[in-house]
Amino acid sequence: MEIDNLTPVLENEQRAGIGIIGCADIAVRRALPAIHGSPFRLMAVASRSREKAEGVAAAAGCAAVEGYERLLDLPGIDAVYIPLPNSEHAVWARRALEAGKHVLLEKPAVPAEETARDLVALAEKSELAVMENFAFLRHPQHARAQALVADGAIGQLRSYTGSFGIPPTDPSGIKYQADLGGGALWEVGCYPVRAAQEYLGASARVLGAGLKFDPRLGVDVAGAALLGDDDGVTAHCSFGLSHGYRSAYELWGSEGRLVLEWAFTPSVGARPVLRLQQKDRETQILAPAADQFLGVFTTFHDAVRDPAARAEHHGDLVRQAGLMARIRAHALTEGPC
């Protein structure tokens, strides 16, 4: 699709238009297919490399744009998805909001609560949405887990334990580059921390944290954090980049346990199993298959169209940024785990 043809296409299309700033692997593998199934209309993808943008755009059936700023100037784009390296999230989110675009930021959105508050303030002043992409939250297994807890299936919730670890990959990759916002806490630790917030109250705070640094790589490669709230519920979050794969969390209550074994990265066709353990019996609950990225873009489109839907996302973004920053500060102050 040529850029000059964007406006005529939109005149016959009522869906909000979206552009992608950056051609990261996650955008190509998961976001592009999901956008095509969502209420959005994909308008363009941008890269600093014209050749790369054209390759992705040809497969996606949209316009290719060389340069991120140019994409923000295109007609017909109401919103942008930003899957850039972590270090570039804040600057391009701000530029997109200033250009009047709604923003979906790949996780982790920003490394500081103040930065998150500034972006939210700008979004609200401009009557726009800014949202952090934790796709796993849009999988129905989590709504099922929350409903079971709310219904008392495990009695009173006492603690949450969440783990996300992946095997080591190419050390030259972005996740190992400190200046690009890499490291285990940002790359994988954000998942169990974010999931914990679905079960801890608004008073959740950091009780302890530790990070293991690899001096050769210059980033943290493992860590753990202990959270707690005013009701006495605790959350132990462990994570790493040098582990056997694990993507799970457990909810332990006064009368039982609920375990999600494939909590964060189930494939599109997978049907994760929730294991509910009550006294001397275990019930296995089969969750439906779902494309959690499709859920993200559908939810984001709702926020674009409905101003009332934005406040929750804004609050989540600020809360997550604050907890993550305090985990890192505590770990650096107290020393390695």
Wavefront OBJ file of the C-alpha trace (Angstrom):
o trace
v 0.000 0.000 0.000
v 1.391 3.374 -0.961
v 1.356 6.184 1.576
v -0.596 8.435 -0.799
v -3.470 5.941 -0.706
v -3.966 6.025 3.072
v -6.576 8.770 3.211
v -8.947 7.368 0.538
v -8.891 3.974 2.242
v -9.863 5.462 5.577
v -12.765 7.402 4.088
v -14.502 4.063 3.568
v -13.347 2.523 6.836
v -14.769 3.333 10.263
v -12.195 1.450 12.312
v -9.421 3.369 14.036
v -6.135 3.362 12.135
v -2.953 2.154 13.798
v 0.732 2.371 12.936
v 3.710 0.491 14.350
v 6.892 2.300 15.350
v 9.638 -0.283 14.988
v 9.869 -3.719 13.400
v 10.839 -5.781 16.445
v 10.407 -9.546 16.358
v 7.447 -9.388 18.759
v 5.690 -6.992 16.399
v 6.184 -9.218 13.386
v 5.366 -12.539 15.077
v 2.515 -11.600 17.387
v 1.300 -8.029 16.950
v 0.760 -7.901 13.190
v -1.431 -11.031 12.988
v -3.404 -9.838 16.022
v -3.990 -6.370 14.589
v -5.442 -7.901 11.431
v -7.993 -9.724 13.561
v -8.736 -6.730 15.781
v -11.012 -3.713 15.269
v -7.992 -1.654 14.172
v -7.011 -1.055 10.592
v -3.251 -1.408 10.118
v -2.024 1.617 8.187
v 1.782 1.603 8.277
v 4.945 0.257 9.869
v 8.045 2.375 10.387
v 11.702 1.494 10.693
v 14.919 3.489 10.569
v 15.760 1.170 7.669
v 13.670 1.644 4.545
v 14.484 -1.890 3.430
v 13.341 -3.420 6.696
v 10.119 -1.410 6.747
v 9.310 -2.450 3.194
v 9.910 -6.123 3.957
v 7.574 -6.117 6.953
v 4.968 -3.922 5.250
v 4.842 -6.104 2.148
v 3.947 -9.140 4.225
v 1.472 -7.154 6.345
v -0.277 -5.355 3.498
v 0.315 -1.810 4.712
v 2.509 1.204 3.996
v 6.233 1.244 4.731
v 7.735 4.341 6.332
v 11.381 5.192 6.769
v 11.773 7.048 10.075
v 9.540 7.031 13.138
v 8.715 10.738 13.074
v 7.360 10.476 9.548
v 4.844 7.846 10.606
v 3.442 10.265 13.192
v 2.798 12.780 10.414
v 0.759 10.410 8.255
v -2.995 10.944 7.853
v -5.421 8.323 9.095
v -3.327 7.049 12.010
v -5.195 7.390 15.289
v -2.940 5.217 17.420
v 0.543 3.718 17.510
v 2.078 0.572 18.952
v 5.682 1.016 20.125
v 7.780 -2.190 20.396
v 11.147 -0.373 20.442
v 14.014 -1.138 22.858
v 13.040 -0.211 26.415
v 15.319 2.810 26.466
v 13.334 4.444 23.643
v 9.818 3.946 24.985
v 9.430 7.205 26.871
v 10.722 9.531 24.170
v 8.602 8.033 21.388
v 5.519 7.722 23.572
v 5.806 11.426 24.346
v 6.282 12.343 20.680
v 3.311 10.209 19.683
v 1.067 11.765 22.336
v 2.204 15.235 21.307
v 1.257 14.299 17.741
v -2.251 13.403 18.944
v -1.900 9.621 18.804
v -3.092 7.063 21.325
v -0.180 4.909 22.511
v 0.297 1.219 23.264
v 3.770 0.671 24.737
v 5.419 -2.714 24.773
v 6.324 -3.831 28.284
v 8.126 -2.659 30.340
v 6.702 0.739 29.450
v 9.029 3.065 31.368
v 11.579 2.604 34.197
v 10.352 5.299 36.594
v 7.056 6.246 38.208
v 7.616 9.945 37.512
v 8.018 9.221 33.803
v 4.817 7.199 33.818
v 2.951 9.989 35.590
v 4.216 12.524 33.060
v 3.021 10.401 30.131
v -0.368 9.835 31.748
v -0.732 13.557 32.462
v 0.060 14.366 28.833
v -2.348 11.699 27.584
v -5.174 12.923 29.791
v -4.570 16.557 28.877
v -4.793 15.562 25.212
v -7.768 13.202 25.755
v -5.726 10.204 24.654
v -5.032 6.692 25.931
v -1.618 5.366 26.931
v -1.450 1.669 27.796
v 1.247 -0.868 28.652
v 1.196 -4.147 26.747
v 1.037 -7.049 29.170
v -0.592 -9.408 26.728
v -0.873 -12.293 29.185
v -3.540 -10.397 31.152
v -5.878 -10.707 28.153
v -5.840 -14.506 28.230
v -9.082 -15.866 29.765
v -7.210 -18.162 32.169
v -6.465 -15.150 34.393
v -10.061 -13.979 34.547
v -10.980 -17.539 35.504
v -8.323 -17.591 38.231
v -9.468 -14.259 39.635
v -13.096 -15.430 39.666
v -12.159 -18.606 41.552
v -10.286 -16.600 44.170
v -13.136 -14.096 44.495
v -15.621 -16.970 44.932
v -13.594 -18.403 47.804
v -12.357 -21.525 46.029
v -9.096 -21.405 48.007
v -10.475 -19.579 51.051
v -8.730 -16.351 52.025
v -5.750 -15.563 49.807
v -2.514 -15.690 51.806
v 0.246 -15.504 49.207
v 1.176 -15.401 45.541
v 4.287 -16.980 44.040
v 5.182 -16.159 40.440
v 8.156 -17.213 38.308
v 9.285 -16.370 34.805
v 12.618 -17.601 33.523
v 14.037 -18.300 30.089
v 17.262 -19.939 28.854
v 20.177 -17.707 27.829
v 20.245 -16.475 24.246
v 22.699 -14.511 22.077
v 24.591 -12.183 24.480
v 24.618 -9.482 21.799
v 20.809 -9.325 21.902
v 18.877 -6.305 23.159
v 17.878 -7.993 26.419
v 21.552 -8.036 27.461
v 22.313 -4.403 26.599
v 22.244 -2.186 29.684
v 22.093 1.041 27.670
v 18.964 -0.221 25.896
v 17.178 -1.053 29.139
v 18.020 -4.744 29.178
v 18.386 -7.103 32.109
v 16.300 -9.780 33.796
v 14.172 -7.452 35.919
v 12.919 -5.447 32.958
v 12.729 -8.305 30.457
v 11.079 -11.067 32.493
v 10.694 -9.858 36.077
v 7.975 -7.434 35.050
v 5.619 -10.367 34.296
v 5.264 -11.945 37.759
v 5.287 -8.458 39.314
v 2.431 -7.338 37.088
v 0.458 -10.524 37.684
v 0.858 -10.094 41.442
v -0.957 -6.765 41.230
v -4.124 -8.584 40.165
v -4.223 -10.177 43.619
v -2.575 -7.716 46.010
v -4.377 -4.595 47.162
v -3.617 -1.006 46.231
v -1.271 -0.790 49.232
v 1.210 -3.227 47.621
v 4.804 -2.287 48.374
v 8.297 -3.737 48.112
v 9.437 -5.667 51.189
v 12.673 -6.995 49.740
v 14.520 -7.532 46.469
v 17.798 -8.796 45.074
v 19.436 -8.961 41.662
v 22.287 -11.110 40.380
v 24.541 -9.246 37.963
v 26.777 -10.759 35.313
v 29.899 -8.546 35.127
v 30.710 -9.820 31.663
v 27.304 -8.841 30.270
v 26.869 -5.767 32.459
v 23.225 -6.527 33.294
v 21.244 -8.430 35.902
v 20.540 -11.992 34.808
v 18.396 -13.163 37.734
v 16.541 -11.814 40.701
v 13.672 -11.967 43.132
v 11.293 -9.536 44.804
v 9.026 -9.803 47.815
v 5.887 -7.654 47.855
v 3.205 -7.242 50.468
v 0.022 -5.303 51.154
v -1.838 -4.006 54.198
v -3.996 -7.149 54.356
v -0.925 -9.326 54.903
v -0.968 -10.907 51.448
v 2.568 -11.443 50.151
v 3.915 -11.992 46.648
v 7.235 -13.670 45.878
v 8.375 -12.966 42.325
v 11.421 -14.735 40.842
v 12.871 -14.294 37.374
v 15.911 -14.858 35.221
v 17.598 -14.992 31.834
v 19.752 -18.055 32.551
v 17.124 -20.567 33.629
v 15.160 -23.510 32.372
v 11.909 -22.156 30.961
v 9.241 -21.507 33.573
v 6.157 -19.317 33.234
v 3.843 -19.895 36.182
v 2.183 -18.573 39.292
v 0.507 -20.070 42.329
v -2.136 -18.659 44.653
v -2.127 -20.143 48.165
v -5.134 -19.614 50.350
v -6.445 -20.667 53.741
v -8.269 -23.651 52.207
v -6.400 -24.554 49.050
v -4.122 -23.635 46.165
v -4.592 -22.586 42.558
v -1.737 -23.135 40.106
v -1.364 -21.700 36.597
v 1.472 -23.582 34.922
v 1.605 -21.635 31.656
v 0.715 -18.189 32.831
v 2.589 -15.697 30.686
v 3.373 -16.995 27.210
v 0.882 -19.646 26.065
v 0.807 -20.170 22.325
v -2.284 -19.142 20.390
v -3.676 -22.666 20.110
v -2.769 -23.826 23.615
v -5.341 -24.602 26.297
v -3.605 -23.941 29.626
v -4.612 -26.021 32.626
v -5.447 -24.453 35.994
v -4.964 -26.868 38.908
v -7.272 -26.220 41.842
v -6.182 -28.109 44.970
v -8.706 -28.317 47.814
v -8.020 -30.568 50.816
v -7.613 -34.082 49.402
v -8.698 -33.444 45.825
v -7.400 -31.697 42.731
v -9.598 -30.293 39.982
v -8.071 -29.531 36.606
v -9.727 -26.674 34.759
v -9.018 -26.401 31.045
v -8.880 -22.796 29.845
v -9.964 -21.985 26.293
v -7.405 -21.325 23.587
v -6.946 -17.625 22.941
v -4.715 -15.149 21.132
v -3.792 -12.878 23.996
v -2.297 -10.321 21.599
v -5.651 -10.085 19.864
v -7.102 -9.406 23.294
v -4.603 -6.597 23.815
v -5.411 -4.793 20.595
v -9.140 -5.235 21.113
v -8.810 -3.777 24.619
v -6.626 -0.944 23.336
v -9.149 -0.151 20.596
v -11.850 0.065 23.278
v -9.719 2.624 25.129
v -9.183 4.599 21.932
v -12.918 4.774 21.308
v -14.172 5.076 24.908
v -12.613 7.740 27.184
v -14.144 6.033 30.220
v -11.975 2.969 29.593
v -8.669 4.839 29.862
v -8.337 5.581 33.577
v -7.756 1.949 34.547
v -4.916 1.559 32.032
v -3.348 4.826 33.152
v -3.437 3.771 36.786
v -1.970 0.353 35.967
v 0.907 1.917 34.064
v 1.866 4.234 36.924
v 1.530 1.556 39.584
v 3.653 -0.956 37.670
v 6.381 1.595 36.932
v 6.507 2.580 40.592
v 6.800 -0.983 41.889
v 9.442 -1.926 39.335
v 11.526 1.150 40.128
v 11.330 0.436 43.855
v 12.322 -3.201 43.330
v 15.428 -2.115 41.456
v 16.264 0.606 43.971
v 15.890 -1.825 46.892
v 18.050 -4.460 45.163
v 20.808 -1.948 44.347
v 20.738 -0.577 47.885
v 20.708 -3.897 49.713
v 23.091 -5.739 47.417
v 22.837 -8.891 45.226
v 20.518 -11.760 45.975
l 1 2 3 4 5 6 7 8 9 10 11 12 13 14 15 16 17 18 19 20 21 22 23 24 25 26 27 28 29 30 31 32 33 34 35 36 37 38 39 40 41 42 43 44 45 46 47 48 49 50 51 52 53 54 55 56 57 58 59 60 61 62 63 64 65 66 67 68 69 70 71 72 73 74 75 76 77 78 79 80 81 82 83 84 85 86 87 88 89 90 91 92 93 94 95 96 97 98 99 100 101 102 103 104 105 106 107 108 109 110 111 112 113 114 115 116 117 118 119 120 121 122 123 124 125 126 127 128 129 130 131 132 133 134 135 136 137 138 139 140 141 142 143 144 145 146 147 148 149 150 151 152 153 154 155 156 157 158 159 160 161 162 163 164 165 166 167 168 169 170 171 172 173 174 175 176 177 178 179 180 181 182 183 184 185 186 187 188 189 190 191 192 193 194 195 196 197 198 199 200 201 202 203 204 205 206 207 208 209 210 211 212 213 214 215 216 217 218 219 220 221 222 223 224 225 226 227 228 229 230 231 232 233 234 235 236 237 238 239 240 241 242 243 244 245 246 247 248 249 250 251 252 253 254 255 256 257 258 259 260 261 262 263 264 265 266 267 268 269 270 271 272 273 274 275 276 277 278 279 280 281 282 283 284 285 286 287 288 289 290 291 292 293 294 295 296 297 298 299 300 301 302 303 304 305 306 307 308 309 310 311 312 313 314 315 316 317 318 319 320 321 322 323 324 325 326 327 328 329 330 331 332 333 334 335 336 337
